Amino acid sequence: MIGQEGSNVQAVVLCGGLATRMLPATRDVPKVLLPVAGRPFLDHLVTRLRTAGFVDIVLLAGHLAEHVELAALALGRDVSVVRDGPGLLGTAGALAAAADRLAPSFLVTYGDSYLPFDYAAPLRALSPTPKEVLGTMSVWRNEDTLEPSNASVADGFVIRYDKRREPGEPRLDHIDYGATALKKEALALVPAGEPAGLDALQAELARTRRLGAYLAGTRFYEIGSPDGLRALEAHLTAGRSRA
């Protein structure tokens, strides 16, 4: 079993954002429930997480959370929802607010990411690391192809993570793949009760050599943009045809 002995294999899905890039489709439907290849995206994601061995799937919901709760009820007892607070806390803030519900080590992924790899691999990579290592980020050698690269890797660690790199700053060649294993104590670095992004936490862990790197072997897919959704539709449809 991944993580601490006797603990559930837990995946946390961040799905509380406003999804403004996908308007008007997300005006009344949360992004995680947008239809993709004939099914709500959440169905595809939960299937992949279960295939990887996760038995506790926690959805952190904010915008249109009531729709996410109804969908979770239909998916089964291994899927649950924790609502964001009255104000948007950001991705790391939502994790910190839900700390009582989290396992000692857990995987965090995004409610708009579809990753054709073993979602449990970052947790397995984190398990034997020294105590001071607080996370393992899955990364892909992107070379600014799908999106601007945001990470640099050396000696098994993410040594720099920057989603807002300015022109002229040192080049980055990897990209956050969309799944990071974290030890719960990493959330002590998140300001209590304040909006905070997971990217800021990841950047701090990288800066202090406390973020391991797990190298993914193929591109990721996402539904955060219309082009991304179309690419995932094509990928899933092609896979069904081959099957």
N, C-alpha and C positions, 0 to 999 in steps of 0.2 A: 504494500500500500504506500502511496506517495504521502510525503509529509510526516508528521509525528505519528508514532505508533498508536493505533487505536482511533485515529481521527478520520473523519470522512474526507474523501477527495472532493474538494470544494472549488467551484468556479463562480466568480462574481462577474456579472455582465453589467456594464455601465450603459444605461439606456434612458437617461433622464434629460437629454438635451432638447433644444427647441427645433433642431433640424431645419433651419431657415433656408439652407441651400436646396432643400427638396420641396419647398413650397411650390404650388398649392397642395401637393399630394399629402403633406404632413400637417395641414391645417386642422384636420379632424382625426387623423390616424397617426399614432406615434411611429417614428421611423422604423423601429424594430419590428413593426407589424405590417410594413409595406409588402404587397404581394410580389414574390420573385419566383418565376418558373412554376406558377400555379399554387403556391403555398405562401403563408406569411413567412417573412424572413426568420422570425424567431423559431419556427418549426425546424428550418434547416440548421440553425445554430445549435439548438438543443440536441438534435440528432447527432451532430458532430461531437458535442461535448459528452454525450452518453457513450458514443463509440469509443472515446478516449478513456472511459472509466469513471467519469465524474458522477457521483451519486447525490450531490447536494449543489443545486444550481440556484444562485441568488441573483435576482434581478433588482438593481438599484434604479428605481423609476422616479421621474419628476413630472415632466410635461405629459399630460394625458395619462397619468398613472393608472386611472381607473380602467382604461382599456387594457393596459398591460396586466393588471390583476385578473381580469376576466380571462385573458388568454392563458395565463399561468394556471388557473384552475382547470382548464381543459387539457393541459399538458401532463398533469400528474403530480403526485405528492413530492417528487424530488425537485420540483420547481417552486420557488417562493419569491415574494416581492417585498422589498423594503422601500418605503416611500421616502423621497427627499423631504427636507423640512419646508417650512412656509416660503423661504427664499431659496434661490438656487445656490448651492454650496460649491459647485464645481466638482470635477471628477474625484480629486483627492479628498475634498471636504465631505463628499457623500460617503466615501469609504470610511473616513474617520468617524462620521456620525453613526455608521452602522457597525462599529468595531465590536460591540457585544454580540453580534450575529456572526462574526467571522471566525474561521478556524485559525490555529496558530500559524499555518502557512496555507496560502490559497493562490489560485490563478485569477488574474483580473484580465478581462478582455472587453472589447467594445461591442455595443449592440448594433453596429453597422459593419462589422468586419467578418469576413468569411475566409478562414485560413486553411488551405489544403495541406495540413501537416498534423502531427500528433499533438493535440492541445496539452497533453499531460507532460510533454517533454521538458518544458521549462521548470516545472515542479520537481521532476526527477533530477534535473541538473542542479537545482538549488539545495536539495536535501543534504548532500555530503559537504557543503561548503563550510568554511569557518564561521564562527558565531557572528563576526563583525560584518559578514556579507549579508545584506538584507533583501536582496532581490536578484532575479535572473530575467533579463529582457530577451525575448526572441527578436532577432534582427535578420534582415536580408540584405545582401550586397546589391544595392539598388543603382549606384552610380548615377543618380539624378534621372532615372528613366521614367518610372511611374509618377513620381512626385519628387520634389527636392529632398535629397538625403538629409538626415538629421542626426546621425550617430557615427562615432568612430570607435573602432574595436582594436584592442591589443592584448595579447597574453590572456585571452579568455575573459576579458572584462570589457564592458562599455566604458570607455575612458572620457568620452565627451558626448553630451546629448543636448541638442539645441534646435528647437523647432522654429526659431526666429533668427537664423543666421543672416547676418548682414553681408552685403557684397564686400569682398576683400578679406573677409575672415577666413581662417584655415578651412580647407576643403573637407567635407565629410563624404564618406562613400557608402555607408550602410543606412538603413531606415528601420525605424520601429515597426515590427511586423504586426503588432496589435495584440500580443499576449505576453504578460509579464507575471512571473511568480513573485510573490512578496511574503516576507515574514511580517506578522501583524505588528511587531515592535517598530517597523519602519513608519507606521502611522503616527508615532510620537513626534515625528518631524513636521507634521502638518499643523498649522496654527488652529487652535481650538475654536470652533464656532465661526470661522471666517471662510469666505470663498477661497478655494485653492485648487489648482489644476494638478492632475497626476504628472504632467510633463515637468512641473517644477520639482516635484519629489524625485522623479527619475533623474533629472539633471543634477540634483544635489548628491544622490547616491553615486552617479557616475563621477562627479568631481572628486569624491572622496574614496574612490575605488571600492565601493560597496555594492556594485551592480554587475553581476556576471552577465555573460553574453551566450545565448544559444543561437547557433546559426541555422536558419531555415533554408531549405534547398530550392524553393520555388516561389514565384510571385504570390502576393496576396490579392484578395478581392474585397471590395467594399461597396456599400450602398449609400454612401454619404453624398454622392453626386449623381446626377442623371447618367453621365457617361459610365460611372462605376457600376450602377445598377444594370445597365445594358450589358456590360462586360461580364458580370456575374450571371445574368440570364443566359448569355451565350455559352458560358462555361458549364453551367448545370445542364442545359439542354443538350450540349455535345456529349456530356458524360452519360446522360440517359440514353442517347442514341447508341453509344458504344456498348452500353450494358445490354 
